[in-house]
Amino acid sequence: MSKKATDSHQDPVGVSSVASSAAAAPAPQQPKPKPKRFYASIHPGPKAPLPQPFVELIQSLEQSIGIPLWLLIQRSDGEGLYGQVDDGLRKAFLDARAEFVPGEEVGLLIDSPGGQARSAFQIAKLLRRHCGGFAAVVPRYAKSAATLLTLGAERLFLNSEAELGPLDAQIFDPEREDFSSALDEVQSLERLHAFSLEAIDQTMIFVLSRTHKKVDRVLPQAMHFVSEMIKPLFEKIDVVHYTQRARVLKVAEEYAIRLLTPRYSKRDAERIARRLVEKYPEHGFVIDKDELTDPGELLDLGLNMEIEELTDEQTRIMNEMMPFLGQFSVIGKLREVQSP
């Protein structure tokens, strides 16, 4: 065999060396799969995927609670599409009713400044009819009509700092170009009445102590004095306006009674509804977890509504949700964005 043939057979830098080098080279890395993206089924829809950290928090909370979670998250200022509990929101849930499984409980994550009592009542009834009831999940607040909505729930997951609110309806006043509580006029009449009675008592005490006359002689004069003093104030009350405001408050009260009645006696349901409508001094008044669960309170929704004790994990998740709440409206159930 020639030397050339021998060298070729040994091939120190030939094919065998290339093959060996190729075997020693690391395999090319596979591209990492893109993270799944999700959107809210009703709003804002597939063209506006939700922030991934927010999605992960919702999924974690859903897994922790153990039931499908629907979202009713609205802007804090109540502006924009689905910014309030109104007929548009009711229609959106009505259109999505085929997605509810009969007999299956769902969770409704509520973060809402409120809206229309009628629409809140209709959404609560819709959830009761088309699934196995619902649990209200409130990380931050559910005010006004959103509070009415929670009254239709079988269970309540209420964060430690979360709050509900009174049901006193807010009505737009075109003269002031602002919203005002229907209670403003209703309670003004009640307070004038209470003031009149107190003024008569004080006048009687004063006159009797000074004149030492009999009550039947002094009372007519005292009543005339007080009536003349109060008359200009009563004349400023618009009777038609007052009746309209009183009727609006009665609507909210009746809806609350109907949602509470399955778990309360009619008497207790009326007492709770009346307190929610009339007995708080302002629309933004805080009704927190302590008040709801204190058996000494007149308003004790813990009697029949099961207020869940949150785990540390559920509390952490709700607290981490806070930066995402109130900035945009998110309505519906999470769905995965399908790649084209």
QUITA-V725414 format. One record per pair of residues at least 12 apart in sequence whose ideal C-beta (glycine too) atoms are under 7 Angstrom apart, sorted by the first residue. I is the first residue (numbers start at 1). J is the second residue. D is the distance in whole Angstrom. If there is no record, write none. Layout:
i/j/d
I/J/D
I/J/D
This chain:
i/j/d
35/52/6
36/336/6
37/49/4
37/337/4
38/50/6
38/55/5
38/334/5
38/335/6
38/336/6
38/337/7
39/335/6
39/337/6
40/71/6
40/330/5
40/331/6
40/332/4
40/334/7
41/96/7
41/332/3
41/333/5
41/335/5
42/92/5
42/96/6
42/331/4
42/332/3
43/81/6
43/82/5
43/329/6
43/330/7
43/331/4
43/332/7
46/337/6
49/337/5
50/330/7
51/324/7
54/324/5
55/334/7
57/317/5
57/320/6
57/321/5
58/334/6
60/317/5
61/314/7
61/317/5
64/311/7
64/313/6
64/314/5
64/317/7
65/107/6
65/157/7
67/105/5
67/106/6
67/107/5
67/135/7
68/106/5
68/107/7
68/333/7
69/107/4
69/109/6
70/106/6
70/107/7
70/108/5
70/109/7
70/332/7
70/333/5
71/109/5
71/330/5
71/331/6
71/332/6
72/108/6
72/109/7
72/110/5
72/112/6
72/331/6
73/109/7
73/111/5
73/325/6
73/329/6
73/330/4
74/111/7
74/112/5
74/113/7
74/329/5
75/326/6
75/327/7
75/328/6
75/329/5
76/113/6
76/326/4
78/113/5
80/329/6
81/329/7
82/329/5
82/331/5
83/329/6
84/114/7
84/115/4
85/112/6
85/114/6
85/115/3
85/116/6
85/119/5
85/120/5
85/145/5
85/146/6
85/149/7
86/115/5
86/116/5
86/119/5
87/119/6
89/119/6
89/123/7
90/119/5
90/122/5
90/123/6
92/331/6
93/123/5
93/126/6
94/126/6
96/332/7
97/126/7
97/130/5
99/333/7
100/130/4
100/131/4
101/131/6
102/130/7
102/131/7
103/132/4
104/131/5
104/132/5
105/131/7
105/132/5
105/133/5
105/134/7
105/135/6
106/127/7
106/131/5
106/134/5
107/134/7
107/135/5
107/137/5
108/127/7
108/134/5
108/136/6
108/137/7
109/137/4
110/136/6
110/137/7
110/138/5
110/142/4
110/146/6
110/149/7
110/150/7
111/139/6
111/140/5
111/141/7
111/325/5
111/326/7
112/142/6
112/143/7
112/146/4
113/143/5
113/144/7
114/143/5
114/144/3
114/145/4
114/146/5
115/145/5
116/145/6
117/145/5
117/148/6
117/169/7
117/251/6
117/252/4
117/255/5
119/145/7
120/145/4
120/146/7
120/148/4
120/149/4
121/148/7
121/255/4
121/259/7
123/149/6
124/149/5
124/152/3
124/259/6
128/152/6
133/154/4
134/153/5
134/154/7
135/153/6
135/154/6
135/155/4
135/157/6
136/150/4
136/153/4
136/156/5
137/157/4
138/150/7
138/157/7
138/158/5
138/159/6
138/162/5
139/159/5
139/162/6
139/318/4
139/321/5
139/325/7
140/159/7
140/162/6
140/322/6
140/325/5
141/162/6
141/163/5
142/164/6
143/165/4
144/165/6
144/167/7
144/170/7
144/283/7
147/164/4
147/165/5
147/167/6
148/167/6
148/252/7
148/255/6
148/256/6
150/164/6
151/256/6
151/259/4
151/260/6
152/259/4
153/305/7
154/306/7
155/306/5
155/308/6
156/305/6
156/307/5
156/308/7
157/308/5
157/310/6
158/289/5
158/307/6
159/310/7
159/315/7
159/318/4
160/289/6
160/315/7
162/289/7
163/286/5
163/287/6
163/288/5
164/287/4
165/283/7
165/284/7
165/285/6
165/287/6
166/276/6
166/280/4
166/283/6
166/285/6
167/252/4
167/256/6
167/276/5
167/277/5
168/181/5
168/182/6
168/183/4
168/249/7
168/277/6
168/283/6
169/182/5
169/248/5
169/249/6
169/252/6
170/283/6
171/248/6
181/283/5
182/245/4
182/248/5
182/249/5
183/249/7
185/241/6
185/242/5
185/245/5
186/242/7
186/245/5
186/246/5
186/249/6
189/237/6
189/242/6
192/230/7
192/233/6
192/234/6
196/226/6
196/230/5
199/226/5
199/229/7
200/222/6
200/223/6
200/226/5
203/222/4
203/225/6
203/226/6
204/218/6
204/219/7
204/222/5
207/222/6
249/277/5
252/277/6
253/273/5
253/274/6
253/277/5
256/273/4
256/276/6
257/269/5
257/270/6
257/273/5
260/272/6
260/273/6
263/304/4
263/305/7
264/304/6
272/299/6
272/301/7
275/298/6
275/299/5
276/299/7
292/307/6
293/307/6
